[in-house]
Amino acid sequence: MLDGVRRALRDLAAGGVPVPDPSDRDRVLVCSSAGGGLRIAVVGYERLVTAEAGHRVALSAGGKVVHVASGPLDGAAVRALRASRPDVVLLVGGTDGGNAEVLVHNARRLARARTAVPVVVAGNRDAREEVAALLASTGRRFVVTDNVLPRIGVVEPRPARAAIREMFLRHVIGGKGLSRGPLFASLVRAPTPDAVLSGVQVLAEAAGEDVMVVDVGGATTDVYSALTPEGEDASLRKDVVATLWHARTVEGDLGMRWSARGVLGAVAAERLEPEDPAGLAAWVDRVSEDPQRLPATPGERRHELRLAGLAALVACRRHARPPGPGESPRPLVNVRHLVGSGGVLRHATPAEAEELLGAVLRDHGGGWRPPADARVAVDTAYLLFAAGLLARDHPETARAVARQVLDPAAAGRDRRRRSRAAH
C-alpha cells in the first residue's frame, strides 16, 4: 500500500522538489479506501428520525452504509446486522433528554452479540454512562460522542464523523494488515470520500459560492454538495431530520463497470429514454463481464460517455430529492459550480465534459430544481481530496489547491512558479 506514496515522492524529487521522509506523518498526508472502503451499519430508534439521521451522517463520513436497523433489536435483527459485515456500527437513538429505552436495549444486544465490530455511540446523552457500561462489560471496542440528533430537526454530524473516522483509521486501515508494518496506517488521515467532502467544503469557501460535485466511479456514483442556507432555512429546521448543508450521497447501483447494469435499471425506473438503447445495453454487457475494458472505437466511446451521463443524472436526482415523505428537497438551485470527477470525466474532452454535465443542469423533468446558473468544471488533476487533507492544518494552502479545480490555468501557472523556485 505504500508503493504509491513512495513513487509520488520519487517523482517529486526527480522534478527538483524537496520532499520529506515517507515516515514524516506531519508532512506526508494520505487518505485511503483500502480494504474495500468503510462499511457502516446504522442502528437507530425510529426509521424516519434517528435512524435516518444516522444514515445521513454515516454517508457524510465517507462510508458505505450496508445496513440500517431501527427499533429494538431482536435475534433476527442482530443476525441480519452481522450478515452485512460492517466495519463499524453507528448506534444512535433518542434526542437528548428523550426516550432512552431503545438505545439502552440495543446497546445491551450489541454487547452480547457474537461480533467484534467496534461501535460508535452517538445517541441520547442522558444514556451515555449506561450504554458505555454495557459495552465495556463484554469488552466491546467503542467510543461515545455527541448525539447526531440532539433535538428534533437538528442534525449534528461532525462529532460522529470524527469518531467514525478514528474507528476507520484504527480498526479498518490499522487492523486489516494492508501493509507490512504500521507505517501505512500511521500516515492515513481519513477515508478518501471523507477527505473529498472536506475538499468540497474548502472549494465552496474559497469560491464564496455553493458547490456540487458528481464523482462517477466504476462501482458507485457519489454526489457531494456544500450549500449555504438562506432565508428561513438559515434559522429554522422545518424537517424532522434537517438538511445536511455539507452532504454526500452514495449510489451503489450506479457505476461504469461493476454497477453498470444498475444504471440501466435506474434509467428504466426514471423513465429516461437514452439514445441507441440496444447499443448501450450491449456495451454495458461487455464492460460488466470485463471491467478492465476501455472503449476502442468512436461508437464505444459514445456509449461510455452516455453511460456516465446517465449515472450522473440519476445520482444528482437522488441527491436532490426529499429523503422521506413530507420532507424538503435539497436546495440546490443556488449552486454556482457543478464539478465533475472520476476517470471518465477526467479523460473526456472539454466539449464532452461540458455536454455531460450540462445535461444535469438542463434536467427540468426530474422531480428536482437543478442549479439555475451554474458553471461546469472537471477536477482533472484530482485535487479535491488533497484540499480536504490539507484543510485542518494548512487552510490557506487547501484553499489555493481547491481554487485550481475551477481555474485549471491557475494550476499550470502555480506548477511553473514552483518549478522555477525549485531551480
TAVEN-V292848 format. One record per residue. N is the residue number from 1. RES is the residue in one small letter. PHI is phi as a letter, one per 40 degrees, with the letter a starting at -180 (NA if undefined). NEAR is the number of other C-alpha atoms within 8 Angstrom. Layout:
# TAVEN-V292848
n = <N/N>
res = <RES/RES>
phi = <PHI/PHI>
near = <NEAR/NEAR>
This chain:
# TAVEN-V292848
n = <1/2/3/4/5/6/7/8/9/10/11/12/13/14/15/16/17/18/19/20/21/22/23/24/25/26/27/28/29/30/31/32/33/34/35/36/37/38/39/40/41/42/43/44/45/46/47/48/49/50/51/52/53/54/55/56/57/58/59/60/61/62/63/64/65/66/67/68/69/70/71/72/73/74/75/76/77/78/79/80/81/82/83/84/85/86/87/88/89/90/91/92/93/94/95/96/97/98/99/100/101/102/103/104/105/106/107/108/109/110/111/112/113/114/115/116/117/118/119/120/121/122/123/124/125/126/127/128/129/130/131/132/133/134/135/136/137/138/139/140/141/142/143/144/145/146/147/148/149/150/151/152/153/154/155/156/157/158/159/160/161/162/163/164/165/166/167/168/169/170/171/172/173/174/175/176/177/178/179/180/181/182/183/184/185/186/187/188/189/190/191/192/193/194/195/196/197/198/199/200/201/202/203/204/205/206/207/208/209/210/211/212/213/214/215/216/217/218/219/220/221/222/223/224/225/226/227/228/229/230/231/232/233/234/235/236/237/238/239/240/241/242/243/244/245/246/247/248/249/250/251/252/253/254/255/256/257/258/259/260/261/262/263/264/265/266/267/268/269/270/271/272/273/274/275/276/277/278/279/280/281/282/283/284/285/286/287/288/289/290/291/292/293/294/295/296/297/298/299/300/301/302/303/304/305/306/307/308/309/310/311/312/313/314/315/316/317/318/319/320/321/322/323/324/325/326/327/328/329/330/331/332/333/334/335/336/337/338/339/340/341/342/343/344/345/346/347/348/349/350/351/352/353/354/355/356/357/358/359/360/361/362/363/364/365/366/367/368/369/370/371/372/373/374/375/376/377/378/379/380/381/382/383/384/385/386/387/388/389/390/391/392/393/394/395/396/397/398/399/400/401/402/403/404/405/406/407/408/409/410/411/412/413/414/415/416/417/418/419/420/421/422/423>
res = <m/l/d/g/v/r/r/a/l/r/d/l/a/a/g/g/v/p/v/p/d/p/s/d/r/d/r/v/l/v/c/s/s/a/g/g/g/l/r/i/a/v/v/g/y/e/r/l/v/t/a/e/a/g/h/r/v/a/l/s/a/g/g/k/v/v/h/v/a/s/g/p/l/d/g/a/a/v/r/a/l/r/a/s/r/p/d/v/v/l/l/v/g/g/t/d/g/g/n/a/e/v/l/v/h/n/a/r/r/l/a/r/a/r/t/a/v/p/v/v/v/a/g/n/r/d/a/r/e/e/v/a/a/l/l/a/s/t/g/r/r/f/v/v/t/d/n/v/l/p/r/i/g/v/v/e/p/r/p/a/r/a/a/i/r/e/m/f/l/r/h/v/i/g/g/k/g/l/s/r/g/p/l/f/a/s/l/v/r/a/p/t/p/d/a/v/l/s/g/v/q/v/l/a/e/a/a/g/e/d/v/m/v/v/d/v/g/g/a/t/t/d/v/y/s/a/l/t/p/e/g/e/d/a/s/l/r/k/d/v/v/a/t/l/w/h/a/r/t/v/e/g/d/l/g/m/r/w/s/a/r/g/v/l/g/a/v/a/a/e/r/l/e/p/e/d/p/a/g/l/a/a/w/v/d/r/v/s/e/d/p/q/r/l/p/a/t/p/g/e/r/r/h/e/l/r/l/a/g/l/a/a/l/v/a/c/r/r/h/a/r/p/p/g/p/g/e/s/p/r/p/l/v/n/v/r/h/l/v/g/s/g/g/v/l/r/h/a/t/p/a/e/a/e/e/l/l/g/a/v/l/r/d/h/g/g/g/w/r/p/p/a/d/a/r/v/a/v/d/t/a/y/l/l/f/a/a/g/l/l/a/r/d/h/p/e/t/a/r/a/v/a/r/q/v/l/d/p/a/a/a/g/r/d/r/r/r/r/s/r/a/a/h>
phi = <NA/c/d/c/c/c/c/c/c/c/c/c/c/c/c/g/c/c/b/c/c/d/c/c/c/c/b/b/b/b/b/a/b/c/g/g/g/c/b/b/b/b/b/b/c/b/d/c/b/c/c/c/c/c/c/c/c/c/c/c/c/g/b/b/c/b/a/b/b/b/g/c/c/b/c/c/c/c/c/c/c/c/c/c/f/c/c/a/b/c/c/b/i/g/c/c/g/c/c/b/c/c/c/c/d/c/c/c/c/c/c/c/c/c/a/b/c/c/b/b/c/b/b/d/c/c/b/d/c/c/c/c/c/c/c/c/c/b/g/c/c/a/a/b/b/c/c/c/b/c/b/d/g/b/b/b/c/c/c/c/d/c/c/c/d/c/c/c/c/c/b/c/c/c/b/b/g/c/a/c/g/c/c/d/c/c/c/c/b/a/c/d/c/c/c/c/c/c/c/c/c/c/c/c/c/c/c/g/a/c/b/b/b/b/b/c/b/c/b/b/b/b/b/b/a/b/b/b/c/b/f/c/c/c/b/b/b/c/c/d/b/c/c/c/c/b/b/b/b/b/b/c/b/b/a/c/b/c/b/c/c/c/c/c/c/c/c/c/c/c/f/c/b/c/c/f/c/c/c/c/c/c/c/c/c/c/c/c/c/b/c/c/c/b/c/b/b/d/c/c/c/c/c/c/c/c/c/c/c/c/c/c/c/c/c/c/d/c/c/c/c/d/c/a/d/g/c/c/c/c/c/b/c/c/d/b/b/b/b/c/a/h/d/c/c/c/c/c/c/d/c/c/c/c/c/c/c/c/c/c/c/c/c/c/b/b/g/a/b/c/d/c/a/b/c/b/a/b/c/c/c/f/b/c/c/c/c/c/c/c/d/c/c/b/c/c/c/c/c/c/c/c/c/c/c/c/b/d/c/c/c/c/c/c/c/c/c/c/c/c/c/c/c>
near = <7/7/6/7/9/9/8/8/11/8/8/11/10/7/7/9/9/7/7/8/5/9/7/8/9/5/6/10/11/9/12/9/10/7/8/5/10/14/12/15/16/16/15/17/15/11/11/8/10/16/18/12/12/15/11/11/12/16/14/15/13/13/14/11/12/10/10/11/13/11/9/9/12/7/6/7/9/12/8/8/12/9/6/9/8/14/13/15/13/15/15/18/16/15/13/12/9/7/8/12/6/11/18/11/10/11/12/11/11/9/12/7/7/4/5/6/10/12/12/15/11/14/18/18/9/8/11/10/7/8/12/10/8/11/15/11/8/8/6/12/10/11/8/9/10/9/14/16/16/13/8/8/11/11/13/9/9/6/10/14/12/9/11/13/11/8/11/15/13/10/11/12/14/13/8/8/7/10/10/6/5/8/9/10/11/9/11/12/10/13/16/11/11/12/17/13/16/13/17/16/10/14/13/13/9/10/7/6/11/13/15/13/12/15/11/18/11/11/13/14/17/13/14/13/13/13/13/7/7/6/6/6/9/7/6/6/9/7/10/10/14/10/7/7/9/11/12/12/11/10/9/9/12/15/18/16/11/10/15/17/11/10/14/9/8/11/12/9/7/7/6/7/7/6/4/6/8/6/8/11/9/8/11/11/9/9/13/12/6/7/8/5/7/4/8/6/6/7/6/10/10/8/11/12/11/11/12/13/11/10/14/14/11/11/14/11/11/7/10/12/11/10/7/6/5/6/9/8/9/9/8/10/8/10/15/11/12/14/12/15/15/9/8/11/12/11/7/9/6/6/7/9/12/10/8/12/13/9/10/11/11/7/9/9/5/6/7/10/10/11/11/9/7/11/7/11/11/12/13/10/6/8/12/15/15/13/18/16/16/12/15/7/5/8/9/7/10/16/14/9/12/15/11/12/15/9/8/8/7/8/10/8/8/8/8/8/8/8/11/7/6/8/5>
